[in-house]
Amino acid sequence: MLLPGGCRPAECAASTRHEVFTVRIYAISTAQLLPRTLLFTILEPSRIMRLLQYNNDGDFSLTESFEGDIPKKYAILSHRWGEEEVTSKDLTDGKSKGKAGYGKIQFCGEQARRDGLQYFWVDTCCIDKSNAVELQEAINSMFRWYRDATKCYVYLSDVSRPRTDSADGSNKDWVSTFRKSAWFRRGWTLQELIAPASVDFFSEEGELLGTKASLEQDICEITGIPARALRGSPLSDFSVAERMSWAASRETFRQEDKAYSLLGIFDINMPLIYSEGKDKATQRLREEIDKASRGISVSSVVK
């Protein structure tokens, strides 16, 4: 029998302890393998937020703000990802305007400017997803970023409402399509609906459909979320089982995101381990929820 390293037991007894230890390392979870400083960085919300800002020439550029210096007022976009989304690299390389996803960014910026807001945030390009640490910090901060936004614009690419000549805007042909929108079935949009105080819904043409308040009855019926939760009641007022039920029928592209998209709903921070699978991610989430309910902080567990 050969031991790790290619030697036989009698030939390398002195190195056996070292080799066995090396093998045992691979049985440890990815989270445990991370340096302690990196793990704490991942567990903590991001201290940097990138925002888009309109320039004097009518174009926009990325800005970076450290915690404490983040603008008090900004708009934020909620949408479903599609083909050719604009990345942060596309913006810096000047390749954003040629992509299909640029229209949503432009819509968000123009609507923000109409609402008197200089800054706005779009997830596709305000996070450098090639940086694993930044991505994890951003996901752990996402609920807070949506909660603190002055305005959240929901762009529904599958709901059409052409401009109407009706003076009171009474044409409601779009309502049935609105109720069937895939936006209500996505995992990440749950926190994007609940966290912000002000949520405006727009059609694919950029026409205002209504607000979270004006469309409350429809939204409650579509999602099963109580009106109290939509109006800003503390989420801790709702049981773990009830909050889990809000996400039960929602889908995510990556299976682990079924759990990761609920971090803000349960006020939890934890490292992300893509490739661990939905079941393990959900198990870790439940463990963190249980720790929080018993008053055990993450920092007291990770030594």
C-alpha positions in Angstrom: 0.0 0.0 0.0 1.3 3.5 -0.9 0.7 6.4 1.4 0.0 9.9 0.1 3.3 11.2 -1.4 4.1 7.8 -2.9 6.0 6.1 0.0 5.3 2.9 1.8 4.5 2.8 5.6 7.9 1.4 6.5 9.8 3.8 4.3 8.3 7.1 5.5 7.0 6.6 9.0 8.5 10.0 10.0 6.4 11.8 7.5 3.2 9.9 8.0 1.7 12.4 10.5 2.3 15.2 8.1 0.8 13.4 5.2 -2.3 12.3 7.1 -2.9 15.8 8.3 -2.7 17.0 4.7 -5.3 14.5 3.6 -7.6 15.5 6.5 -7.6 19.1 5.4 -9.7 18.2 2.3 -12.5 16.9 4.5 -12.9 20.4 6.0 -15.6 22.6 4.5 -14.7 25.4 2.2 -15.8 28.0 4.8 -13.3 26.5 7.3 -10.5 26.6 4.8 -10.8 30.4 4.3 -8.4 32.6 6.3 -10.1 34.0 9.4 -9.8 37.6 8.2 -11.3 36.7 4.8 -14.1 34.8 6.5 -15.0 37.7 8.7 -14.9 40.0 5.6 -17.4 37.7 3.9 -19.7 37.5 6.9 -19.8 41.2 7.3 -21.9 43.5 5.0 -20.0 45.3 2.4 -18.2 48.6 3.4 -18.2 49.8 -0.2 -21.1 50.5 -2.5 -20.8 51.3 -6.1 -23.4 53.7 -7.6 -24.1 55.1 -11.0 -24.0 58.8 -11.3 -25.2 61.0 -14.1 -22.5 63.2 -15.7 -22.9 66.7 -17.1 -22.8 65.2 -20.7 -25.9 63.1 -20.0 -23.9 59.9 -19.7 -23.3 58.1 -16.4 -20.3 56.5 -14.7 -19.5 54.3 -11.7 -18.7 55.8 -8.4 -17.4 54.2 -5.2 -18.6 55.2 -1.7 -17.3 53.8 1.6 -19.6 53.1 4.4 -20.6 56.3 6.1 -20.1 58.3 2.8 -22.8 56.4 0.8 -25.3 59.0 -0.6 -28.4 59.3 1.6 -30.7 59.3 -1.5 -30.5 57.0 -4.4 -32.7 54.9 -6.6 -32.4 51.1 -7.1 -33.6 48.8 -9.9 -35.4 45.5 -9.5 -35.7 43.3 -12.6 -35.3 39.9 -14.1 -31.9 39.2 -15.7 -32.0 38.6 -19.5 -29.7 38.4 -22.4 -26.6 40.6 -22.7 -26.7 42.3 -19.3 -24.2 45.1 -18.8 -21.3 44.3 -16.4 -19.1 46.7 -14.5 -16.3 45.8 -16.9 -18.5 46.8 -19.8 -19.0 50.2 -18.3 -15.3 50.8 -17.7 -14.4 49.5 -21.1 -17.0 51.6 -22.9 -18.9 48.6 -24.3 -22.2 49.0 -22.4 -24.3 50.8 -25.0 -24.1 47.9 -27.5 -25.8 45.5 -25.1 -29.5 44.7 -24.8 -29.4 45.3 -21.0 -28.3 48.9 -21.4 -31.9 50.0 -21.9 -32.8 49.0 -18.4 -29.9 51.0 -16.9 -30.8 54.0 -19.0 -34.5 53.7 -17.9 -33.5 53.6 -14.2 -31.2 56.6 -14.6 -33.7 58.7 -16.4 -36.5 57.8 -13.9 -34.1 58.6 -11.0 -33.3 62.0 -12.6 -37.0 62.7 -13.0 -37.4 62.0 -9.3 -34.6 64.3 -8.4 -32.1 61.6 -7.6 -28.5 61.9 -8.8 -27.4 58.4 -7.9 -28.8 55.0 -8.9 -27.9 51.3 -8.4 -28.3 48.4 -10.8 -27.1 44.9 -9.7 -25.8 43.8 -13.1 -23.1 46.5 -13.3 -22.6 47.9 -9.8 -21.1 44.7 -8.5 -17.8 43.2 -9.9 -19.0 39.6 -10.0 -15.5 38.4 -11.0 -14.4 39.3 -7.5 -15.6 36.5 -5.2 -15.2 38.5 -2.0 -17.0 41.5 -3.4 -19.8 39.4 -4.6 -20.3 37.7 -1.2 -20.1 41.0 0.6 -22.7 42.5 -1.8 -25.1 39.7 -1.4 -24.9 39.9 2.4 -25.6 43.7 2.0 -28.3 43.5 -0.6 -31.3 43.7 1.7 -29.9 46.8 3.4 -29.2 48.5 0.1 -32.8 48.0 -1.0 -34.2 49.0 2.3 -32.2 52.2 2.4 -33.1 53.2 -1.2 -35.2 56.3 -1.7 -37.0 54.7 -4.6 -37.1 51.2 -6.0 -38.1 50.8 -9.6 -39.5 47.4 -10.7 -39.0 47.0 -14.4 -41.4 44.3 -15.8 -40.1 43.2 -19.2 -43.1 40.9 -19.6 -45.9 43.4 -18.9 -46.9 45.8 -21.7 -48.8 49.0 -21.2 -48.5 51.4 -24.2 -49.1 55.1 -23.5 -52.8 55.7 -23.0 -54.8 58.7 -24.2 -57.1 58.3 -21.2 -56.8 61.4 -19.0 -57.2 59.4 -15.8 -55.1 56.4 -17.0 -58.1 54.1 -16.4 -57.1 51.5 -19.0 -56.4 48.4 -16.9 -55.8 45.8 -19.7 -52.4 45.2 -18.3 -53.5 44.0 -14.9 -54.0 40.3 -15.8 -50.5 40.2 -17.4 -49.1 42.0 -14.3 -50.5 39.3 -12.0 -48.8 36.6 -14.2 -45.4 38.3 -14.4 -42.4 36.1 -13.9 -41.0 38.8 -11.6 -43.2 37.5 -8.8 -41.7 34.0 -9.1 -38.1 34.9 -8.8 -36.2 34.2 -5.6 -34.2 37.5 -5.4 -37.2 39.7 -6.0 -38.8 38.8 -2.7 -36.5 41.0 -0.7 -36.6 43.6 -3.4 -40.4 43.8 -2.9 -40.3 43.8 0.9 -37.2 45.8 1.9 -37.8 49.2 0.2 -40.5 51.6 1.6 -41.2 53.0 -1.9 -41.6 50.6 -4.8 -42.9 51.7 -8.2 -43.8 49.2 -10.9 -43.2 50.0 -14.6 -44.1 48.3 -17.9 -41.6 47.3 -20.5 -42.3 50.6 -22.2 -41.4 52.4 -19.0 -44.9 53.4 -18.2 -45.9 53.6 -14.5 -48.3 50.8 -13.5 -48.6 51.7 -9.8 -46.9 51.5 -6.5 -46.5 48.9 -3.8 -49.3 50.7 -1.9 -51.7 51.2 -4.8 -51.3 47.6 -6.0 -51.2 46.1 -2.5 -54.3 43.9 -2.9 -53.1 42.4 -6.1 -49.6 41.9 -4.7 -50.9 40.2 -1.6 -53.0 37.8 -3.6 -50.2 37.0 -6.0 -47.5 36.4 -3.4 -49.4 35.4 -0.3 -47.4 38.0 1.7 -49.5 39.8 4.3 -50.1 43.5 3.8 -48.3 44.2 7.2 -45.1 42.9 5.8 -45.4 45.0 2.6 -46.1 48.1 4.8 -42.9 47.7 6.7 -43.7 45.8 9.9 -40.6 44.2 11.4 -40.0 40.8 9.7 -39.3 39.3 13.2 -43.0 39.7 13.8 -43.5 36.8 11.3 -42.6 33.3 12.1 -39.7 31.5 10.4 -42.2 29.1 8.8 -44.3 32.0 7.4 -41.4 33.8 5.9 -40.1 30.6 4.4 -43.6 30.1 2.8 -43.2 33.4 0.9 -40.3 31.9 -1.0 -41.6 28.4 -1.4 -42.7 28.7 -5.0 -40.0 31.1 -6.1 -37.1 30.0 -8.4 -33.5 30.9 -8.8 -31.0 30.2 -11.6 -28.4 28.8 -9.2 -29.9 26.3 -6.8 -27.9 27.6 -3.8 -29.5 31.0 -4.3 -32.8 29.6 -3.0 -31.2 29.9 0.4 -28.8 32.9 -0.2 -31.7 35.1 -1.4 -33.3 34.8 2.0 -30.4 36.1 4.1 -31.9 39.6 4.4 -35.4 38.2 5.1 -34.0 36.5 8.2 -31.3 39.2 9.0 -28.6 36.6 8.6 -25.0 37.0 7.3 -23.1 33.9 6.2 -20.4 32.9 3.6 -21.6 31.7 0.2 -20.4 28.3 -1.1 -21.6 27.9 -4.6 -21.5 24.2 -5.6 -22.6 23.1 -2.2 -26.1 22.5 -3.5 -29.5 23.7 -2.4 -29.9 21.3 0.5 -26.6 22.1 2.2 -27.1 25.9 1.7 -30.6 25.7 3.2 -29.3 23.6 6.1 -26.6 26.2 6.8 -29.2 29.0 6.6 -31.5 27.2 9.1 -28.5 26.7 11.4 -27.8 30.4 11.3 -31.5 31.3 11.9 -31.4 28.9 14.9 -28.3 30.5 16.3 -29.8 34.0 15.9 -33.0 32.9 17.7 -30.8 31.6 20.6 -28.8 34.8 20.7 -25.5 33.2 19.4 -23.6 35.6 17.1 -21.5 34.3 14.2 -18.3 35.9 15.7 -18.7 33.8 18.8 -19.0 30.6 16.8 -16.1 31.2 14.4 -12.9 31.0 16.4 
